[in-house]
Structures are given as structure tokens and as C-alpha cells.
Amino acid sequence: MTTASDPSCPAASGDSRTERVREALRRVIDPEIGVNIVDLGLVYRIEVLDGDVRVELTMTTPACPLHEYLATKATEAIRREVPDVGEVGVMLVWDPPWHPDMMSAEARHQLGMA
């Protein structure tokens, strides 16, 4: 298993399939904010195990109405950009709660916060 959230694991340092999944998720834009879900800090974990992909993502708020939309778009992006994966599961998680500090410098810049 590779876990993208752990900097000591191979996924964080360049496992190609995990990195391809991460790049696919960068193509998923939050339509309300206009920034991709990776740079927004919504993707908490990417795991690739025996070719299957599991993604844990969150929303900026539990009241966000876009959870199904973003989960569907994430699954579609992974299937389109990384066709050599097996099952794709996108799970919504709330722990830890999302905070603006989780955004990348690029997202802060896009939003005029940097």
C-alpha cells in the first residue's frame, strides 16, 4: 500500500501511479472556489493497493452541497487519466476538519490570499 499523506512512504516521494492519481485530481476544480481540490487541501489521502485506488477527501464545510459532485468528478478524473487502475473508491472524511491553512501556496495565490 502507498499512502500519499505520509512523507516517508514511496508515494510521497514519487510512486508513479500515486502521483498520476494526484495529477488527475488536480484537474478536479471546485466550482464554487475555482481551485483544484488538491491545492485546496481537500485530498487527505491517496492509497494504491494492488492497482486499486482509495482517495479520502473532505469538503471546506460539512454543509457543502458539492460532496457527491466532487466525488464523482474525482472518480471520473482518475479513470480517465490513470486507466490502468482497478477499483476506484472516493470516501468523504471529516477528520481532521478542513482549515484554510491546508491550502497550497498556489491556491492562496489564486485566491488573492498570498
C-alpha positions as CSV (number, residue, x, y, z in Angstrom):
1,M,0.0,0.0,0.0
2,T,1.2,3.5,-0.8
3,T,0.0,6.5,1.2
4,A,0.4,9.9,-0.2
5,S,-0.1,11.7,3.1
6,D,3.0,10.1,4.7
7,P,6.2,11.9,3.6
8,S,8.3,8.8,4.5
9,C,6.5,6.5,2.1
10,P,7.3,5.9,-1.5
11,A,4.1,7.5,-2.8
12,A,5.0,10.9,-1.4
13,S,8.5,10.7,-3.0
14,G,7.3,9.7,-6.4
15,D,5.4,6.4,-6.8
16,S,4.3,6.9,-10.4
17,R,0.7,5.6,-10.1
18,T,0.0,7.5,-6.9
19,E,1.5,10.7,-8.5
20,R,-0.6,10.1,-11.6
21,V,-3.7,9.9,-9.4
22,R,-2.7,13.1,-7.7
23,E,-2.2,14.9,-11.0
24,A,-5.6,13.6,-12.2
25,L,-7.2,15.0,-9.0
26,R,-5.6,18.4,-9.9
27,R,-8.0,18.5,-12.8
28,V,-11.0,18.5,-10.5
29,I,-11.9,22.1,-9.9
30,D,-14.2,23.2,-7.0
31,P,-16.8,25.1,-9.0
32,E,-17.6,27.5,-6.1
33,I,-14.0,28.4,-5.4
34,G,-12.3,27.8,-8.8
35,V,-9.3,26.0,-7.5
36,N,-8.4,22.3,-7.8
37,I,-9.2,20.0,-4.9
38,V,-5.5,19.1,-4.3
39,D,-4.3,22.6,-3.9
40,L,-7.4,23.4,-1.8
41,G,-6.1,20.8,0.6
42,L,-9.3,18.7,0.2
43,V,-7.4,15.5,-0.7
44,Y,-6.3,13.9,2.6
45,R,-5.0,10.6,1.4
46,I,-4.3,8.6,-1.7
47,E,-3.7,4.9,-1.4
48,V,-2.9,2.4,-4.2
49,L,-3.0,-1.2,-3.2
50,D,-2.8,-4.0,-5.8
51,G,-3.8,-1.5,-8.5
52,D,-7.0,-0.3,-6.7
53,V,-7.2,3.3,-5.6
54,R,-8.7,4.8,-2.5
55,V,-8.9,8.5,-2.0
56,E,-10.0,10.3,1.1
57,L,-11.2,13.8,0.6
58,T,-13.1,16.4,2.6
59,M,-15.1,19.5,1.9
60,T,-14.4,23.0,3.1
61,T,-17.5,22.7,5.4
62,P,-19.8,19.8,6.3
63,A,-22.7,21.9,4.8
64,C,-21.1,21.9,1.4
65,P,-23.6,20.7,-1.2
66,L,-20.9,19.6,-3.6
67,H,-19.7,16.4,-1.9
68,E,-21.3,14.0,-4.4
69,Y,-20.3,16.2,-7.4
70,L,-16.7,16.3,-6.3
71,A,-16.5,12.6,-5.5
72,T,-18.0,11.8,-8.9
73,K,-15.6,14.2,-10.7
74,A,-12.6,12.7,-8.8
75,T,-13.5,9.2,-9.8
76,E,-14.0,10.2,-13.4
77,A,-10.7,12.1,-13.5
78,I,-8.8,9.1,-12.1
79,R,-10.4,6.6,-14.5
80,R,-9.7,9.0,-17.5
81,E,-6.1,9.9,-16.6
82,V,-5.0,6.7,-14.9
83,P,-6.8,4.0,-16.9
84,D,-4.5,1.2,-15.6
85,V,-6.1,1.2,-12.1
86,G,-8.6,-1.2,-10.9
87,E,-11.4,-0.2,-8.4
88,V,-11.6,3.5,-7.5
89,G,-13.1,4.5,-4.2
90,V,-13.6,8.0,-3.1
91,M,-14.5,8.4,0.6
92,L,-15.7,11.6,2.3
93,V,-14.0,12.2,5.6
94,W,-14.3,15.0,8.2
95,D,-11.3,14.3,10.4
96,P,-9.4,16.5,10.6
97,P,-11.7,19.3,9.8
98,W,-10.6,21.3,6.8
99,H,-8.9,24.7,7.5
100,P,-7.7,27.4,5.1
101,D,-4.1,26.6,6.3
102,M,-4.4,23.3,4.4
103,M,-4.3,25.2,1.0
104,S,-1.2,25.2,-1.0
105,A,0.7,28.4,-1.7
106,E,-0.6,28.2,-5.3
107,A,-4.2,28.1,-4.1
108,R,-3.6,31.0,-1.7
109,H,-2.1,33.0,-4.6
110,Q,-5.0,32.2,-6.9
111,L,-7.5,33.4,-4.2
112,G,-5.5,36.5,-3.5
113,M,-4.6,35.4,0.0
114,A,-0.8,35.4,-0.5
